[in-house]
Amino acid sequence: MQFIQEYAQFLAQVLTLLFAFAIALGMIGGMAGKRRGKQRQELEVEPLNRHYEAMSRRIEQGAKRKQPGLLQRIKERRGQKKQAGEGRLPRLFVLDFNGDLRASAVDALREEVSAIITSARRDDEVLLRLESPGGMVPGYGLAASQLARLREKGIRLTISVDRVAASGGYLMACVADRVVAAPFAIIGSIGVVGQLPNFHGLLKRHDIDFELHTAGEHKRDLTVFGRNTDEGRAKFRESLQEVHDLFKNHIARYRPRLDLETVATGEHWLGERALELGLVDDLGTSDDLLLERKDRMELIGLTWHPAPTLKRRLSVVLESLLARLGLTEDRSALL
């Protein structure tokens, strides 16, 4: 019993520290949000062409001091570009998705996608800069469904992966018309994992009983404190396999030429090998894609800022921390 008491005290201290950390993080985030003036939800629209034009002007201004006649040549070139650019340019909407365990960025993604659908013209396109190692099935499934809305409306979607799009991240990426990855980006991990700790042996050694009552044969297949059975384990593995099959069917729908027997093993690959396997279409970075289009398209960065609340920040931080530490009984499968 002394061991149990000491362990309970230790666990209480850990949870207290996590809770205090979450509160501090939430308060810092709230103050930062106030400073940015983004306490209300809003859609931020940023004209990205100006960013590249400003860099170009800066270089030209520095160079013209040392090169006689350069200023006149710059003016002539700008006049030519202006004439060539007369008329309406197609637009490239640029989005960012930085995925966490819960895919919490999906709340902003759904608003951004809706904004694009309501205003997109026939020749407009979307570029999503994606970075995610995966996470919970419902969140990433919803994120992939939001991207599918663009394809259903006939809006061309390109996804760029500079660092990682694995598991749930690739569930999203495969929806795109074109996937571009950096040579050393991590791609793939088409698999499913589910885990939770079990303290039944520890409780049994100290004569502590635990009772679990359910209504429904498979309401609870595995438990943290009770004794797990072979039947429960088999049911849990069956659920994981079902999710994996849905994952593979989803990929086959959008990338039918993939050899799923080769790539759906849970392994991941770097960009160059992923290109050979057909997981991506080209090698390159998001910077390359933007530079290629800056002279022939209007680049528009879209960012949805939801109204921040302390409760929301605390729940996201606590759920992510507890799930990573295995201290929660949320048995959702992870992509």
SULDADA-V420915 format. One line per field, one symbol per residue. ss: DSSP state (a for helix, b for strand, c for the rest). psi: psi as a letter, one per 20 degrees, with the letter a starting at -180 (. if undefined). Layout:
ss: ???
psi: ???
//
This chain:
ss: caaaaaaaaaaaaaaaaaaaaaaaaaaaaaaaaaaacccccbbbbbbcaaaaaaaaaaaaaaaacccccaaaaaaaaaaaaaaacccccbbbbbbbbbcccccccaaaaaaaaaaaaaacccccbbbbbbbbcccbaaaaaaaaaaaaaaaacccbbbbbbbbbbbcaaaaaaccccbbbbccccbbbccccbccccccaaaaaaccccccccccccccccccccccccaaaaaaaaaaaaaaaaaaaaaaaaacccccaaaaccccbbbaaaaaaaccccbbccaaaaaaaacccbbbbbbbbbccccaaaaaaaaaaaaaaaaccccccccbc
psi: hhggghggggghgghgggghgggggggghghhhghiklhqpqoppoohhhghhggghggghhhhhiopihghhggghhhghgghjqrpqqqoppqpoopahjliihhhghggghhghiiqrhjqrppoopopjabqggghghghhghhhghhjkopppppohgpnqdhhhhghihqhpppqqhjqpqclnrqqpqqrpjggghhhklpqppppqophkhogqqghrpqrhgggghghggghgggghghhgghhhmiiqnhhgiliirqqrgghhghijhrhrqrrhgggghhihiiqopoppppoqoqqgggggggggggghghikjqjokpqp.
//
